[in-house]
């Protein structure tokens, strides 16, 4: 299985920390965030990684050059940001037609049983599996409502007074068939939450991460992540 690690964002909410270091490389307990993803996913059989870059891309390139995972990583620099779906579509040729792949916002700090996550997707009949977690700040997240089979039936992207605290972790497993839909949109910049997820309502398998997941997008959540003990 391959994985796309999205690492191109500006990390504006985390300034001044991200003035000189990209969000994907901020240290948590003295280890770059991206390093956690590479280590954890390699352990469960992810063999190749595609990392998109933009902001402070030279720093990411330097990190990869020095990484023990260097030979497993392909970098894709975006002169203009394409959003999640756009980046995915632009790198269609990286993925294998006959196997699912992971799509991950690498600015999250995440620990879970990734084997269970993978098996959840393989045991479903759907082309998309979404990781979920319970958030303390639901109005800042994409919130879901599930049916009796744990399939996403409603999705609320950063609204006031959302109906629950069950949030999209921005970690997905997709089947290659998703590219057919992405191509049908006929545009380069594709927002996954606004352009893709609404089309798949009633067809999104879910996996709840009951271990640990946090968006380190603010100084407060970044400080909280430093207290996590593996």
LINCORMO-V165820 format. One record per backbone hydrogen bond with DSSP energy under -0.5 kcal/mol. NH is the residue of the N-H (numbers start at 1). CO is the residue of the C=O. E is the energy in kcal/mol with one decimal. If there is no record, write none. Layout:
BEGIN
NH_CO_E ; NH_CO_E
END
This chain:
BEGIN
2_100_-0.5 ; 3_48_-1.9 ; 4_102_-2.5 ; 5_3_-0.6 ; 5_50_-3.0 ; 6_4_-0.7 ; 6_104_-3.4 ; 7_5_-0.6 ; 7_52_-0.8 ; 14_11_-1.4 ; 15_12_-1.3 ; 17_14_-1.3 ; 18_14_-0.6 ; 19_16_-1.9 ; 20_17_-0.8 ; 25_22_-2.2 ; 26_23_-1.2 ; 28_31_-2.9 ; 31_28_-0.9 ; 33_26_-1.6 ; 34_24_-2.0 ; 35_32_-0.9 ; 36_32_-1.1 ; 36_33_-0.7 ; 37_33_-1.4 ; 38_34_-2.2 ; 39_35_-2.5 ; 40_36_-2.9 ; 41_37_-2.4 ; 42_38_-1.7 ; 43_39_-1.6 ; 44_40_-0.5 ; 44_41_-0.7 ; 45_42_-1.7 ; 46_41_-2.3 ; 47_1_-2.0 ; 47_45_-0.6 ; 48_1_-0.8 ; 49_72_-3.2 ; 50_3_-2.7 ; 51_74_-2.7 ; 52_5_-1.3 ; 52_50_-0.5 ; 53_76_-2.2 ; 55_8_-1.5 ; 57_54_-1.3 ; 59_56_-1.2 ; 60_56_-1.1 ; 61_57_-2.5 ; 62_58_-2.1 ; 63_59_-2.1 ; 64_60_-2.5 ; 65_61_-2.4 ; 66_62_-1.4 ; 67_64_-1.2 ; 70_67_-1.4 ; 72_69_-2.2 ; 73_69_-0.5 ; 73_70_-1.5 ; 74_49_-2.7 ; 76_51_-2.4 ; 78_53_-2.8 ; 79_77_-0.6 ; 85_190_-1.7 ; 86_82_-0.7 ; 86_190_-1.2 ; 87_83_-2.8 ; 88_84_-2.2 ; 89_85_-2.5 ; 90_86_-2.4 ; 91_87_-1.1 ; 91_88_-0.6 ; 92_89_-1.6 ; 94_91_-1.9 ; 95_92_-1.5 ; 99_96_-1.1 ; 101_174_-2.3 ; 102_2_-2.5 ; 103_172_-2.4 ; 104_4_-2.7 ; 105_170_-2.2 ; 106_6_-1.6 ; 106_104_-1.0 ; 108_105_-1.2 ; 109_214_-3.0 ; 110_108_-0.6 ; 111_212_-3.1 ; 114_112_-1.4 ; 117_113_-1.8 ; 118_114_-2.5 ; 119_115_-2.6 ; 120_116_-2.4 ; 121_117_-1.5 ; 122_118_-2.5 ; 123_119_-2.2 ; 124_121_-1.5 ; 128_203_-0.5 ; 129_173_-2.4 ; 130_205_-2.8 ; 131_171_-2.6 ; 132_207_-3.0 ; 133_167_-1.8 ; 135_133_-0.6 ; 135_165_-2.6 ; 140_137_-1.9 ; 141_138_-1.5 ; 143_141_-0.7 ; 143_156_-3.1 ; 144_166_-2.4 ; 145_154_-2.1 ; 147_151_-2.2 ; 150_147_-2.0 ; 152_204_-2.0 ; 153_145_-2.8 ; 154_145_-1.7 ; 156_143_-3.0 ; 158_141_-2.1 ; 158_156_-0.9 ; 162_159_-0.6 ; 167_133_-3.4 ; 167_165_-0.8 ; 168_142_-3.1 ; 169_131_-2.8 ; 172_103_-2.9 ; 173_129_-2.0 ; 174_101_-2.9 ; 175_127_-2.4 ; 178_175_-2.1 ; 179_176_-2.0 ; 180_177_-1.4 ; 181_177_-0.8 ; 182_178_-2.3 ; 183_179_-2.6 ; 184_180_-1.2 ; 185_181_-0.8 ; 185_182_-1.0 ; 186_183_-1.2 ; 190_82_-1.7 ; 190_188_-0.7 ; 192_190_-0.6 ; 195_191_-3.1 ; 196_191_-0.9 ; 196_192_-1.0 ; 197_192_-2.7 ; 199_196_-1.0 ; 200_196_-1.0 ; 200_197_-1.1 ; 201_197_-0.5 ; 201_198_-0.8 ; 202_152_-3.3 ; 203_200_-2.7 ; 205_128_-2.3 ; 205_203_-0.6 ; 206_150_-0.5 ; 207_130_-2.0 ; 209_132_-3.4 ; 209_207_-0.6 ; 210_208_-1.0 ; 212_111_-2.0 ; 214_109_-2.0 ; 216_107_-1.2 ; 216_214_-0.7 ; 219_13_-0.6 ; 222_218_-2.6 ; 223_219_-2.1 ; 224_220_-1.9 ; 225_221_-2.1 ; 226_222_-1.0 ; 227_224_-1.6 ; 228_225_-1.8 ; 230_228_-0.6
END
